[in-house]
Amino acid sequence: MPIIHEEEFTFVTNNAVDFRRLYGKQDLHAGLVILIPNVTPRLQRELFRSILGHLGDRELINAVIEIDSDGENSEINEYEWP
């Protein structure tokens, strides 16, 4: 977490539980992207492309983007954290 915070990285992970906890301790962060389903790398890339399309060119300051998929449909949720 220190490197992520220091370098102001937006972090992408499948590990929602741990990173929600870690980001909850940060007053300011560059964003967190969570891929909910644990899927193959190819499908992870597809989900990530969907998120990039959703975001456009805006920044994710103190925002979390989550994408969930049942294999047929995807749902993107965005919220502030903490």
PyMOL CGO cylinders between C-alpha atoms (Angstrom):
from pymol import cmd
from pymol.cgo import CYLINDER

trace = [
    CYLINDER, 0.00, 0.00, 0.00, 2.81, 2.52, 0.65, 0.3, 1, 1, 1, 1, 1, 1,
    CYLINDER, 2.81, 2.52, 0.65, 4.03, 2.31, -2.98, 0.3, 1, 1, 1, 1, 1, 1,
    CYLINDER, 4.03, 2.31, -2.98, 0.48, 2.54, -4.35, 0.3, 1, 1, 1, 1, 1, 1,
    CYLINDER, 0.48, 2.54, -4.35, -0.19, 5.61, -2.23, 0.3, 1, 1, 1, 1, 1, 1,
    CYLINDER, -0.19, 5.61, -2.23, 3.20, 7.28, -2.78, 0.3, 1, 1, 1, 1, 1, 1,
    CYLINDER, 3.20, 7.28, -2.78, 3.13, 6.83, -6.56, 0.3, 1, 1, 1, 1, 1, 1,
    CYLINDER, 3.13, 6.83, -6.56, -0.59, 7.75, -6.75, 0.3, 1, 1, 1, 1, 1, 1,
    CYLINDER, -0.59, 7.75, -6.75, -1.49, 4.58, -8.63, 0.3, 1, 1, 1, 1, 1, 1,
    CYLINDER, -1.49, 4.58, -8.63, -5.04, 3.56, -9.38, 0.3, 1, 1, 1, 1, 1, 1,
    CYLINDER, -5.04, 3.56, -9.38, -4.98, -0.08, -8.28, 0.3, 1, 1, 1, 1, 1, 1,
    CYLINDER, -4.98, -0.08, -8.28, -6.80, -2.96, -10.04, 0.3, 1, 1, 1, 1, 1, 1,
    CYLINDER, -6.80, -2.96, -10.04, -7.49, -6.15, -8.08, 0.3, 1, 1, 1, 1, 1, 1,
    CYLINDER, -7.49, -6.15, -8.08, -9.70, -9.20, -7.56, 0.3, 1, 1, 1, 1, 1, 1,
    CYLINDER, -9.70, -9.20, -7.56, -9.05, -8.97, -3.82, 0.3, 1, 1, 1, 1, 1, 1,
    CYLINDER, -9.05, -8.97, -3.82, -12.01, -6.82, -2.74, 0.3, 1, 1, 1, 1, 1, 1,
    CYLINDER, -12.01, -6.82, -2.74, -11.96, -7.68, 0.97, 0.3, 1, 1, 1, 1, 1, 1,
    CYLINDER, -11.96, -7.68, 0.97, -8.34, -6.77, 1.69, 0.3, 1, 1, 1, 1, 1, 1,
    CYLINDER, -8.34, -6.77, 1.69, -8.17, -3.70, -0.52, 0.3, 1, 1, 1, 1, 1, 1,
    CYLINDER, -8.17, -3.70, -0.52, -11.45, -2.19, 0.69, 0.3, 1, 1, 1, 1, 1, 1,
    CYLINDER, -11.45, -2.19, 0.69, -9.95, -2.45, 4.18, 0.3, 1, 1, 1, 1, 1, 1,
    CYLINDER, -9.95, -2.45, 4.18, -6.62, -0.93, 3.12, 0.3, 1, 1, 1, 1, 1, 1,
    CYLINDER, -6.62, -0.93, 3.12, -8.20, 1.87, 1.11, 0.3, 1, 1, 1, 1, 1, 1,
    CYLINDER, -8.20, 1.87, 1.11, -10.61, 2.58, 3.97, 0.3, 1, 1, 1, 1, 1, 1,
    CYLINDER, -10.61, 2.58, 3.97, -7.60, 3.72, 6.00, 0.3, 1, 1, 1, 1, 1, 1,
    CYLINDER, -7.60, 3.72, 6.00, -6.56, 6.29, 3.36, 0.3, 1, 1, 1, 1, 1, 1,
    CYLINDER, -6.56, 6.29, 3.36, -7.84, 9.87, 3.50, 0.3, 1, 1, 1, 1, 1, 1,
    CYLINDER, -7.84, 9.87, 3.50, -6.97, 10.42, -0.15, 0.3, 1, 1, 1, 1, 1, 1,
    CYLINDER, -6.97, 10.42, -0.15, -6.26, 7.90, -2.91, 0.3, 1, 1, 1, 1, 1, 1,
    CYLINDER, -6.26, 7.90, -2.91, -6.05, 7.72, -6.69, 0.3, 1, 1, 1, 1, 1, 1,
    CYLINDER, -6.05, 7.72, -6.69, -8.80, 5.12, -7.02, 0.3, 1, 1, 1, 1, 1, 1,
    CYLINDER, -8.80, 5.12, -7.02, -9.45, 1.42, -6.75, 0.3, 1, 1, 1, 1, 1, 1,
    CYLINDER, -9.45, 1.42, -6.75, -10.83, -0.89, -9.44, 0.3, 1, 1, 1, 1, 1, 1,
    CYLINDER, -10.83, -0.89, -9.44, -12.24, -4.24, -8.30, 0.3, 1, 1, 1, 1, 1, 1,
    CYLINDER, -12.24, -4.24, -8.30, -12.97, -7.10, -10.68, 0.3, 1, 1, 1, 1, 1, 1,
    CYLINDER, -12.97, -7.10, -10.68, -15.50, -9.10, -8.68, 0.3, 1, 1, 1, 1, 1, 1,
    CYLINDER, -15.50, -9.10, -8.68, -15.53, -12.42, -10.49, 0.3, 1, 1, 1, 1, 1, 1,
    CYLINDER, -15.53, -12.42, -10.49, -12.38, -14.51, -10.33, 0.3, 1, 1, 1, 1, 1, 1,
    CYLINDER, -12.38, -14.51, -10.33, -12.06, -15.31, -14.04, 0.3, 1, 1, 1, 1, 1, 1,
    CYLINDER, -12.06, -15.31, -14.04, -9.40, -16.08, -16.61, 0.3, 1, 1, 1, 1, 1, 1,
    CYLINDER, -9.40, -16.08, -16.61, -6.94, -13.36, -17.64, 0.3, 1, 1, 1, 1, 1, 1,
    CYLINDER, -6.94, -13.36, -17.64, -8.71, -12.99, -21.00, 0.3, 1, 1, 1, 1, 1, 1,
    CYLINDER, -8.71, -12.99, -21.00, -12.03, -12.27, -19.29, 0.3, 1, 1, 1, 1, 1, 1,
    CYLINDER, -12.03, -12.27, -19.29, -10.31, -9.96, -16.79, 0.3, 1, 1, 1, 1, 1, 1,
    CYLINDER, -10.31, -9.96, -16.79, -9.03, -7.90, -19.74, 0.3, 1, 1, 1, 1, 1, 1,
    CYLINDER, -9.03, -7.90, -19.74, -12.55, -7.71, -21.19, 0.3, 1, 1, 1, 1, 1, 1,
    CYLINDER, -12.55, -7.71, -21.19, -13.95, -6.53, -17.87, 0.3, 1, 1, 1, 1, 1, 1,
    CYLINDER, -13.95, -6.53, -17.87, -11.17, -3.98, -17.53, 0.3, 1, 1, 1, 1, 1, 1,
    CYLINDER, -11.17, -3.98, -17.53, -11.88, -2.66, -21.05, 0.3, 1, 1, 1, 1, 1, 1,
    CYLINDER, -11.88, -2.66, -21.05, -15.51, -2.20, -19.99, 0.3, 1, 1, 1, 1, 1, 1,
    CYLINDER, -15.51, -2.20, -19.99, -14.38, -0.17, -16.98, 0.3, 1, 1, 1, 1, 1, 1,
    CYLINDER, -14.38, -0.17, -16.98, -12.11, 1.99, -19.15, 0.3, 1, 1, 1, 1, 1, 1,
    CYLINDER, -12.11, 1.99, -19.15, -15.05, 2.68, -21.46, 0.3, 1, 1, 1, 1, 1, 1,
    CYLINDER, -15.05, 2.68, -21.46, -17.18, 3.61, -18.44, 0.3, 1, 1, 1, 1, 1, 1,
    CYLINDER, -17.18, 3.61, -18.44, -14.53, 5.99, -17.08, 0.3, 1, 1, 1, 1, 1, 1,
    CYLINDER, -14.53, 5.99, -17.08, -13.56, 7.88, -20.18, 0.3, 1, 1, 1, 1, 1, 1,
    CYLINDER, -13.56, 7.88, -20.18, -10.77, 10.31, -19.29, 0.3, 1, 1, 1, 1, 1, 1,
    CYLINDER, -10.77, 10.31, -19.29, -11.86, 11.28, -15.77, 0.3, 1, 1, 1, 1, 1, 1,
    CYLINDER, -11.86, 11.28, -15.77, -9.85, 10.65, -12.64, 0.3, 1, 1, 1, 1, 1, 1,
    CYLINDER, -9.85, 10.65, -12.64, -10.84, 8.33, -9.79, 0.3, 1, 1, 1, 1, 1, 1,
    CYLINDER, -10.84, 8.33, -9.79, -9.87, 10.43, -6.77, 0.3, 1, 1, 1, 1, 1, 1,
    CYLINDER, -9.87, 10.43, -6.77, -11.29, 8.60, -3.70, 0.3, 1, 1, 1, 1, 1, 1,
    CYLINDER, -11.29, 8.60, -3.70, -13.48, 6.47, -5.97, 0.3, 1, 1, 1, 1, 1, 1,
    CYLINDER, -13.48, 6.47, -5.97, -13.97, 2.73, -6.22, 0.3, 1, 1, 1, 1, 1, 1,
    CYLINDER, -13.97, 2.73, -6.22, -15.22, 1.09, -9.40, 0.3, 1, 1, 1, 1, 1, 1,
    CYLINDER, -15.22, 1.09, -9.40, -16.46, -2.49, -9.16, 0.3, 1, 1, 1, 1, 1, 1,
    CYLINDER, -16.46, -2.49, -9.16, -17.45, -4.67, -12.06, 0.3, 1, 1, 1, 1, 1, 1,
    CYLINDER, -17.45, -4.67, -12.06, -19.33, -7.91, -11.61, 0.3, 1, 1, 1, 1, 1, 1,
    CYLINDER, -19.33, -7.91, -11.61, -20.26, -10.35, -14.34, 0.3, 1, 1, 1, 1, 1, 1,
    CYLINDER, -20.26, -10.35, -14.34, -22.29, -13.51, -14.59, 0.3, 1, 1, 1, 1, 1, 1,
    CYLINDER, -22.29, -13.51, -14.59, -20.63, -14.44, -17.89, 0.3, 1, 1, 1, 1, 1, 1,
    CYLINDER, -20.63, -14.44, -17.89, -23.41, -12.90, -19.96, 0.3, 1, 1, 1, 1, 1, 1,
    CYLINDER, -23.41, -12.90, -19.96, -24.00, -9.48, -18.42, 0.3, 1, 1, 1, 1, 1, 1,
    CYLINDER, -24.00, -9.48, -18.42, -21.76, -7.08, -16.55, 0.3, 1, 1, 1, 1, 1, 1,
    CYLINDER, -21.76, -7.08, -16.55, -22.69, -4.49, -13.96, 0.3, 1, 1, 1, 1, 1, 1,
    CYLINDER, -22.69, -4.49, -13.96, -20.46, -1.56, -13.00, 0.3, 1, 1, 1, 1, 1, 1,
    CYLINDER, -20.46, -1.56, -13.00, -20.89, 0.19, -9.66, 0.3, 1, 1, 1, 1, 1, 1,
    CYLINDER, -20.89, 0.19, -9.66, -19.04, 3.31, -8.61, 0.3, 1, 1, 1, 1, 1, 1,
    CYLINDER, -19.04, 3.31, -8.61, -18.83, 4.85, -5.15, 0.3, 1, 1, 1, 1, 1, 1,
    CYLINDER, -18.83, 4.85, -5.15, -16.61, 6.99, -2.95, 0.3, 1, 1, 1, 1, 1, 1,
    CYLINDER, -16.61, 6.99, -2.95, -14.33, 5.24, -0.45, 0.3, 1, 1, 1, 1, 1, 1,
    CYLINDER, -14.33, 5.24, -0.45, -13.77, 6.10, 2.35, 0.3, 1, 1, 1, 1, 1, 1,
]
cmd.load_cgo(trace, "trace")
